[in-house]
Amino acid sequence: MDDISWLKSVLREESVPYFSDEEIEFFLKEEGDKRAAAYKMLLIKAEDTTLTVSGLTTADSSGYFRRLARMYKPNNSGVLKGD
């Protein structure tokens, strides 16, 4: 599976489309790592998604995407270089 397909799967793009292919490629190049791109894109997708039209309100799915983003959050663990 290539990186674009992997990101589409992680982002649940088939069931909840949000990003175009060009945007996915942009974030992948910008972040330089598919896990970092997934984290950033899931946080963007987690923005408040409540929709209200003529009294009909859809559920907010932002919490769901924030939970997914936690799986890809970078953990800055490693060895620090000394002088």
N, CA, C and O of each residue as an XYZ file, in Angstrom:
332
protein
N       0.853     -1.175      0.000
C       0.000      0.000      0.000
C       0.901      1.241      0.000
O       1.807      1.359      0.824
N       0.643      2.146     -0.919
C       1.459      3.363     -0.967
C       1.015      4.339      0.136
O      -0.018      4.140      0.776
N       1.812      5.392      0.343
C       1.562      6.342      1.430
C       0.221      7.072      1.284
O      -0.463      7.318      2.277
N      -0.148      7.415      0.057
C      -1.413      8.123     -0.172
C      -2.589      7.233      0.205
O      -3.510      7.680      0.889
N      -2.566      5.993     -0.231
C      -3.640      5.049      0.103
C      -3.692      4.802      1.603
O      -4.773      4.710      2.183
N      -2.518      4.694      2.234
C      -2.457      4.492      3.685
C      -3.097      5.683      4.410
O      -3.891      5.502      5.333
N      -2.745      6.892      3.986
C      -3.318      8.086      4.608
C      -4.835      8.149      4.403
O      -5.567      8.496      5.329
N      -5.299      7.824      3.228
C      -6.741      7.830      2.977
C      -7.455      6.857      3.905
O      -8.548      7.143      4.394
N      -6.838      5.716      4.143
C      -7.421      4.725      5.043
C      -7.440      5.231      6.482
O      -8.463      5.135      7.160
N      -6.320      5.767      6.949
C      -6.207      6.290      8.311
C      -7.171      7.453      8.531
O      -7.774      7.572      9.597
N      -7.314      8.302      7.529
C      -8.178      9.480      7.631
C      -9.651      9.159      7.434
O     -10.499     10.041      7.564
N      -9.968      7.895      7.118
C     -11.340      7.461      6.881
C     -11.989      8.258      5.750
O     -13.161      8.629      5.817
N     -11.192      8.509      4.714
C     -11.646      9.341      3.600
C     -12.782      8.704      2.803
O     -13.578      9.417      2.192
N     -12.868      7.388      2.801
C     -13.930      6.747      2.031
C     -15.296      7.010      2.663
O     -16.274      7.251      1.955
N     -15.364      6.962      3.993
C     -16.656      7.158      4.660
C     -16.924      8.610      5.042
O     -18.079      9.032      5.105
N     -15.848      9.386      5.300
C     -16.003     10.798      5.668
C     -14.996     11.610      4.853
O     -13.951     11.995      5.378
N     -15.294     11.876      3.580
C     -14.337     12.604      2.738
C     -14.146     14.038      3.209
O     -15.096     14.708      3.613
N     -12.908     14.492      3.149
C     -12.586     15.855      3.576
C     -11.472     16.448      2.711
O     -11.569     17.594      2.272
N     -10.414     15.667      2.467
C      -9.238     16.148      1.742
C      -9.239     15.671      0.300
O      -9.656     14.549      0.010
N      -8.767     16.532     -0.612
C      -8.557     16.115     -1.997
C      -7.225     15.358     -2.069
O      -6.417     15.422     -1.143
N      -7.009     14.655     -3.156
C      -5.742     13.946     -3.340
C      -4.564     14.910     -3.320
O      -3.499     14.592     -2.791
N      -4.762     16.094     -3.902
C      -3.691     17.090     -3.932
C      -3.344     17.566     -2.520
O      -2.174     17.775     -2.201
N      -4.367     17.734     -1.679
C      -4.116     18.158     -0.291
C      -3.385     17.068      0.485
O      -2.494     17.362      1.282
N      -3.748     15.838      0.259
C      -3.066     14.727      0.936
C      -1.599     14.695      0.521
O      -0.718     14.543      1.367
N      -1.336     14.837     -0.767
C       0.046     14.873     -1.252
C       0.807     16.056     -0.658
O       1.974     15.923     -0.291
N       0.148     17.210     -0.561
C       0.785     18.396      0.018
C       1.213     18.136      1.459
O       2.363     18.393      1.815
N       0.310     17.635      2.286
C       0.642     17.399      3.689
C       1.705     16.322      3.845
O       2.545     16.400      4.742
N       1.674     15.323      2.982
C       2.690     14.274      3.031
C       4.069     14.854      2.721
O       5.045     14.525      3.395
N       4.155     15.708      1.714
C       5.430     16.356      1.375
C       5.838     17.349      2.451
O       7.011     17.427      2.814
N       4.870     18.114      2.967
C       5.140     19.135      3.979
C       5.694     18.519      5.271
O       6.644     19.038      5.856
N       5.098     17.424      5.700
C       5.506     16.783      6.955
C       6.685     15.831      6.756
O       7.455     15.608      7.691
N       6.839     15.273      5.571
C       7.960     14.390      5.280
C       7.827     12.995      5.867
O       8.732     12.174      5.716
N       6.712     12.713      6.535
C       6.501     11.412      7.173
C       4.997     11.150      7.193
O       4.217     12.034      7.545
N       4.595      9.953      6.821
C       3.161      9.681      6.727
C       2.470      9.720      8.086
O       1.310     10.123      8.164
N       3.149      9.314      9.161
C       2.529      9.358     10.491
C       2.347     10.804     10.963
O       1.323     11.132     11.563
N       3.326     11.664     10.699
C       3.213     13.081     11.058
C       2.115     13.744     10.234
O       1.360     14.570     10.745
N       2.031     13.380      8.958
C       0.975     13.927      8.107
C      -0.392     13.472      8.604
O      -1.337     14.261      8.628
N      -0.505     12.207      8.999
C      -1.775     11.691      9.518
C      -2.188     12.452     10.765
O      -3.356     12.813     10.908
N      -1.254     12.700     11.665
C      -1.557     13.431     12.899
C      -2.087     14.832     12.590
O      -3.120     15.246     13.117
N      -1.377     15.548     11.738
C      -1.776     16.913     11.407
C      -3.128     16.939     10.700
O      -3.978     17.772     11.014
N      -3.326     16.044      9.761
C      -4.562     16.034      8.995
C      -5.755     15.607      9.841
O      -6.859     16.119      9.655
N      -5.547     14.676     10.767
C      -6.634     14.275     11.652
C      -7.030     15.414     12.580
O      -8.210     15.581     12.890
N      -6.053     16.199     13.024
C      -6.382     17.360     13.853
C      -7.186     18.389     13.057
O      -8.117     18.997     13.586
N      -6.829     18.583     11.793
C      -7.585     19.498     10.943
C      -9.006     18.966     10.752
O      -9.978     19.719     10.811
N      -9.107     17.674     10.525
C     -10.413     17.056     10.308
C     -11.254     17.064     11.584
O     -12.475     16.926     11.519
N     -10.615     17.222     12.737
C     -11.304     17.211     14.022
C     -11.933     18.548     14.376
O     -12.556     18.673     15.430
N     -11.784     19.547     13.522
C     -12.438     20.819     13.799
C     -13.932     20.570     13.932
O     -14.454     19.605     13.374
N     -14.609     21.415     14.652
C     -16.035     21.229     14.926
C     -16.799     20.943     13.636
O     -16.775     21.738     12.696
N     -17.471     19.807     13.607
C     -18.158     19.382     12.398
C     -19.674     19.350     12.570
O     -20.374     18.688     11.804
N     -20.173     20.055     13.563
C     -21.617     20.112     13.752
C     -22.246     20.917     12.624
O     -21.741     21.977     12.254
N     -23.321     20.425     12.094
C     -24.020     21.101     11.011
C     -25.481     21.275     11.411
O     -26.142     20.311     11.798
N     -25.980     22.497     11.317
C     -27.377     22.763     11.636
C     -28.038     23.405     10.428
O     -27.601     24.450      9.946
N     -29.107     22.760      9.940
C     -29.854     23.268      8.795
C     -31.340     23.132      9.113
O     -31.842     22.027      9.323
N     -32.020     24.239      9.145
C     -33.477     24.260      9.379
C     -33.891     23.413     10.578
O     -34.857     22.653     10.505
N     -33.167     23.545     11.666
C     -33.522     22.818     12.882
C     -32.972     21.406     12.962
O     -33.075     20.774     14.014
N     -32.398     20.895     11.897
C     -31.798     19.567     11.899
C     -30.324     19.715     12.231
O     -29.611     20.473     11.574
N     -29.863     18.999     13.244
C     -28.472     19.090     13.675
C     -27.804     17.722     13.549
O     -28.345     16.713     14.000
N     -26.628     17.700     12.935
C     -25.870     16.457     12.840
C     -24.913     16.359     14.023
O     -24.569     17.370     14.635
N     -24.492     15.161     14.338
C     -23.581     14.942     15.458
C     -22.197     15.501     15.152
O     -21.757     15.521     14.002
N     -21.529     15.950     16.190
C     -20.160     16.457     16.060
C     -19.204     15.273     16.115
O     -19.185     14.536     17.101
N     -18.412     15.088     15.065
C     -17.482     13.957     15.009
C     -16.054     14.367     15.360
O     -15.122     13.589     15.156
N     -15.872     15.581     15.887
C     -14.515     16.053     16.169
C     -13.809     15.186     17.206
O     -12.608     14.942     17.086
N     -14.526     14.718     18.216
C     -13.920     13.867     19.235
C     -13.373     12.573     18.641
O     -12.311     12.100     19.043
N     -14.092     12.012     17.696
C     -13.657     10.788     17.031
C     -12.316     10.994     16.331
O     -11.407     10.174     16.465
N     -12.196     12.098     15.581
C     -10.958     12.342     14.849
C      -9.821     12.740     15.790
O      -8.660     12.465     15.486
N     -10.120     13.376     16.917
C      -9.076     13.664     17.909
C      -8.543     12.377     18.526
O      -7.343     12.250     18.769
N      -9.437     11.421     18.780
C      -8.988     10.120     19.309
C      -8.099      9.410     18.292
O      -7.087      8.816     18.665
N      -8.464      9.464     17.023
C      -7.623      8.860     15.988
C      -6.268      9.560     15.924
O      -5.239      8.902     15.772
N      -6.259     10.888     16.039
C      -5.010     11.649     15.961
C      -4.053     11.248     17.075
O      -2.840     11.221     16.863
N      -4.576     10.933     18.263
C      -3.703     10.534     19.372
C      -2.863      9.299     19.037
O      -1.769      9.123     19.573
N      -3.371      8.463     18.164
C      -2.616      7.265     17.770
C      -1.361      7.621     16.981
O      -0.425      6.823     16.926
N      -1.324      8.796     16.373
C      -0.205      9.197     15.514
C       0.570     10.383     16.064
O       1.417     10.952     15.375
N       0.277     10.757     17.311
C       0.952     11.903     17.927
C       2.433     11.592     18.104
O       2.785     10.554     18.665
N       3.301     12.479     17.633
C       4.738     12.243     17.812
C       5.096     12.302     19.294
O       4.523     13.088     20.049
N       6.032     11.479     19.697
C       6.387     11.428     21.110
C       7.808     11.898     21.361
O       8.381     11.239     22.228
N       8.402     12.720     20.902
C       9.692     13.339     21.201
C      10.600     12.558     22.142
O      11.412     13.168     22.838
N      10.495     11.253     22.190
C      11.426     10.491     23.020
C      12.671     10.206     22.194
O      12.608     10.087     20.970
N      13.782     10.100     22.868
C      15.046      9.838     22.188
C      16.195     10.306     23.048
O      16.024     10.661     24.214
N      17.344     10.301     22.460
C      18.556     10.685     23.180
C      18.911     12.118     22.820
O      19.019     12.465     21.644
N      19.089     12.942     23.836
C      19.508     14.317     23.597
C      21.015     14.366     23.441
O      21.745     13.699     24.174
N      21.474     15.150     22.495
C      22.913     15.288     22.275
C      23.482     16.279     23.264
O      22.916     17.351     23.481
N      24.573     15.929     23.848
C      25.254     16.814     24.779
C      26.360     17.615     24.084
O      26.684     17.364     22.923
N      26.920     18.558     24.792
C      28.017     19.345     24.204
C      29.309     18.600     24.188
O      30.320     19.128     23.725
